[in-house]
Amino acid sequence: VIDVAIVGYGPVGATAANLLGARGLEVEVFEATTSVYHLPRAAHFDAEVMRVFQGIGLANAVLSCAAPVRGMHFVTASGQKLMCFDAPDEPTANGWAAGYMFYQPDLERTLRAGVTRFPNVRVNLGTEVTAVRDGEVEAAGRVVRARYVLGCDGARSLVRRSAGIELDDAGFDQPWLVVDTFLRRDVALSPVVLQVCDPSRPSTFVPSAGAHRRWEFMVMPGERPEEMEKPARVRELLAPWVDPDAVDVVRAVVYSFHALVSSSWRTGSLVLAGDAAHQMPPFLGQGMCAGIRDVASLAWKLDLVLRGTASDALLDTYQTEREPDVRQIVRLAVQLGGLIQTTDAAVAAARDAQFAEQGPASLGGELMPASGPGVFHRSSSRKPFPQVGVRDEQLGDGFAIVASEPVAFEAPIERCVVDDGSVGATIVRPDRYVFGVAGSSDALRTMMDDLRRLVGAGARG
Ligand SMILES: Cc1cc2nc3c(=O)[nH]c(=O)nc-3n(C[C@H](O)[C@H](O)[C@H](O)COP(=O)(O)OP(=O)(O)OC[C@H]3O[C@@H](n4cnc5c(N)ncnc54)[C@H](O)[C@@H]3O)c2cc1C
């Protein structure tokens, strides 16, 4: 019996394989296709996701195929700004740029290359999982037994269907034409993402990494998707933006954007992550990010449970922590989708007039919601510990205390890092979220007791 079977080797499955591989667990990955999905979907990830890549030792490799985000503006057809996010030049509290633009196939190749460092992770490409039961998967005529089966198998997840888990529909279903291009020559285009709230044709421009540029055009009522995908139509749509001869069209495909969240994220040994658990419209560039947060929250919990130091009930906190966060991001993405997708000219004019009066709204700062309740002390912000003074490498892979002076600690805490700038003591979780903050040694002792009650002594090795 292996520790974890991962079904699906997209960005979420590949990140999970790195996280679990680094923890020394016996993992087997099953992926139906033989190579990374050649068409880009995600184009943006945020600072917290970069921090997950840092944690698996792939920050530099990922940076080589990513470029810092400059911002995102919601504008009208005439260029009036409705909402703006301009990325600061300096690193954010997560220790990285606010976000990065990237080319998904490059990122996936980097994540997969990272997995080859772990002899304890076996990857089966071209191997479709055909049946999933509690504690086992069946692929290519072989039955593999696993303590946990991680469904990273995307929107049509077999693991989700096998677990009998339903999706809640947040009421969003809109086709958009997504056109990915590669610049043949230098062309002056916006350095920030533009969400053009034009009622006659809502559109998005994404300055991806390198010479990749993306446009997205809403499919208007009465338009047929297959007509929209035709090269001549794509050229017409691109023409107001760029000389169509200046770009090579990599693909032009109509996607239906949805807003769906699983009613349950785990049944027994079957656990869902990424698009298998939730899908959202891409207006915030958060779908894959949410999936990577999922597996970052899950990996250390699975490790503690598989090593027998914490009970299986610890895994219940996976959903309690992740679901409220995901639902809030989905709601926000749907709201922004509603703003950009207005096709009623009168409604759009009233909206624009209102923004003209109040000035452009600022999008950013505290956009990311706090985690839901779970393995947190009541003093916790339920947010990531700022990577400002102390770097994550100093914290190690387990629970750590950051304090202004050395303090005594015991398992599950593995380290104490002294930081002159810190006030009191903070316990940081393995996924870098703040477990809790204590202002006195008594408070710290009680907080450590609380931690032990929640996760056990957590000795690893
Ligand atoms: C146009 C567009 C733009 C987007 N932009 C962004 C963005 O900017 N930022 C962002 O964060 N997100 C974005 N997203 C969302 C993002 O692409 C997805 O959330 C992300 O790819 C999901 O990753 P995943 O690993 O969960 O699933 P997937 O990438 O779908 O991977 C699932 C894998 O499982 C495999 N699989 C399925 N069934 C089986 C089986 N039975 N056996 C074996 N293997 C199986 C599949 O072959 C696939 O490789 C965007 C999406 C779209 C469509």
The ligand as an SDF file (V2000), in Angstrom:
LIG
                    3D

 53 58  0  0  0  0  0  0  0  0999 V2000
   -8.8710   30.7150  -20.4090 C   0  0  0  0  0  0  0  0  0  0  0  0
   -8.4370   30.3880  -19.0150 C   0  0  0  0  0  0  0  0  0  0  0  0
   -7.6400   31.2560  -18.3160 C   0  0  0  0  0  0  0  0  0  0  0  0
   -7.2120   30.9530  -17.0240 C   0  0  0  0  0  0  0  0  0  0  0  0
   -6.3850   31.8310  -16.3810 N   0  0  0  0  0  0  0  0  0  0  0  0
   -5.9300   31.5410  -15.1400 C   0  0  0  0  0  0  0  0  0  0  0  0
   -4.9800   32.3790  -14.4970 C   0  0  0  0  0  0  0  0  0  0  0  0
   -4.5170   33.3800  -15.0610 O   0  0  0  0  0  0  0  0  0  0  0  0
   -4.5550   32.0390  -13.2410 N   0  0  0  0  0  0  0  0  0  0  0  0
   -4.9860   30.9270  -12.6160 C   0  0  0  0  0  0  0  0  0  0  0  0
   -4.5610   30.6750  -11.4710 O   0  0  0  0  0  0  0  0  0  0  0  0
   -5.8710   30.0830  -13.2190 N   0  0  0  0  0  0  0  0  0  0  0  0
   -6.3420   30.3610  -14.4530 C   0  0  0  0  0  0  0  0  0  0  0  0
   -7.1760   29.4930  -15.1000 N   0  0  0  0  0  0  0  0  0  0  0  0
   -7.5720   28.2480  -14.4180 C   0  0  0  0  0  0  0  0  0  0  0  0
   -6.4820   27.1670  -14.5230 C   0  0  0  0  0  0  0  0  0  0  0  0
   -6.1210   26.9290  -15.8470 O   0  0  0  0  0  0  0  0  0  0  0  0
   -6.9800   25.8750  -13.8900 C   0  0  0  0  0  0  0  0  0  0  0  0
   -7.5430   26.1620  -12.6220 O   0  0  0  0  0  0  0  0  0  0  0  0
   -5.8300   24.8770  -13.7030 C   0  0  0  0  0  0  0  0  0  0  0  0
   -5.2740   24.4800  -14.9300 O   0  0  0  0  0  0  0  0  0  0  0  0
   -6.3540   23.6390  -12.9610 C   0  0  0  0  0  0  0  0  0  0  0  0
   -5.2890   22.7770  -12.6880 O   0  0  0  0  0  0  0  0  0  0  0  0
   -5.5760   21.2900  -12.2280 P   0  0  0  0  0  0  0  0  0  0  0  0
   -4.2180   20.6900  -12.0940 O   0  0  0  0  0  0  0  0  0  0  0  0
   -6.5090   21.2820  -11.0810 O   0  0  0  0  0  0  0  0  0  0  0  0
   -6.3880   20.6210  -13.4230 O   0  0  0  0  0  0  0  0  0  0  0  0
   -5.9730   20.3690  -14.9520 P   0  0  0  0  0  0  0  0  0  0  0  0
   -4.9550   21.3590  -15.3940 O   0  0  0  0  0  0  0  0  0  0  0  0
   -7.2340   20.2860  -15.7060 O   0  0  0  0  0  0  0  0  0  0  0  0
   -5.2580   18.9610  -14.9280 O   0  0  0  0  0  0  0  0  0  0  0  0
   -5.9670   17.7610  -14.7140 C   0  0  0  0  0  0  0  0  0  0  0  0
   -5.1390   16.6150  -15.2660 C   0  0  0  0  0  0  0  0  0  0  0  0
   -5.7670   15.3910  -14.9070 O   0  0  0  0  0  0  0  0  0  0  0  0
   -5.6790   14.5020  -15.9950 C   0  0  0  0  0  0  0  0  0  0  0  0
   -6.7480   13.5050  -15.8340 N   0  0  0  0  0  0  0  0  0  0  0  0
   -8.0850   13.7160  -15.8340 C   0  0  0  0  0  0  0  0  0  0  0  0
   -8.7450   12.5700  -15.6320 N   0  0  0  0  0  0  0  0  0  0  0  0
   -7.8140   11.5990  -15.4890 C   0  0  0  0  0  0  0  0  0  0  0  0
   -7.8780   10.1950  -15.2640 C   0  0  0  0  0  0  0  0  0  0  0  0
   -9.0400    9.5460  -15.1190 N   0  0  0  0  0  0  0  0  0  0  0  0
   -6.7150    9.4920  -15.1720 N   0  0  0  0  0  0  0  0  0  0  0  0
   -5.5130   10.1180  -15.3070 C   0  0  0  0  0  0  0  0  0  0  0  0
   -5.4060   11.4470  -15.5340 N   0  0  0  0  0  0  0  0  0  0  0  0
   -6.5370   12.1790  -15.6260 C   0  0  0  0  0  0  0  0  0  0  0  0
   -5.8280   15.3930  -17.2080 C   0  0  0  0  0  0  0  0  0  0  0  0
   -5.2960   14.7800  -18.3680 O   0  0  0  0  0  0  0  0  0  0  0  0
   -5.0460   16.6300  -16.7790 C   0  0  0  0  0  0  0  0  0  0  0  0
   -3.6920   16.5630  -17.1560 O   0  0  0  0  0  0  0  0  0  0  0  0
   -7.6230   29.7680  -16.4060 C   0  0  0  0  0  0  0  0  0  0  0  0
   -8.4460   28.8810  -17.1030 C   0  0  0  0  0  0  0  0  0  0  0  0
   -8.8450   29.1730  -18.3990 C   0  0  0  0  0  0  0  0  0  0  0  0
   -9.6830   28.1880  -19.1260 C   0  0  0  0  0  0  0  0  0  0  0  0
  1  2  1  0
  2  3  1  0
  2 52  2  0
  3  4  2  0
  4  5  1  0
  4 50  1  0
  5  6  2  0
  6  7  1  0
  6 13  1  0
  7  8  2  0
  7  9  1  0
  9 10  1  0
 10 11  2  0
 10 12  1  0
 12 13  2  0
 13 14  1  0
 14 15  1  0
 14 50  1  0
 15 16  1  0
 16 17  1  0
 16 18  1  0
 18 19  1  0
 18 20  1  0
 20 21  1  0
 20 22  1  0
 22 23  1  0
 23 24  1  0
 24 25  2  0
 24 26  1  0
 24 27  1  0
 27 28  1  0
 28 29  2  0
 28 30  1  0
 28 31  1  0
 31 32  1  0
 32 33  1  0
 33 34  1  0
 33 48  1  0
 34 35  1  0
 35 36  1  0
 35 46  1  0
 36 37  1  0
 36 45  1  0
 37 38  2  0
 38 39  1  0
 39 40  1  0
 39 45  2  0
 40 41  1  0
 40 42  2  0
 42 43  1  0
 43 44  2  0
 44 45  1  0
 46 47  1  0
 46 48  1  0
 48 49  1  0
 50 51  2  0
 51 52  1  0
 52 53  1  0
M  END
$$$$
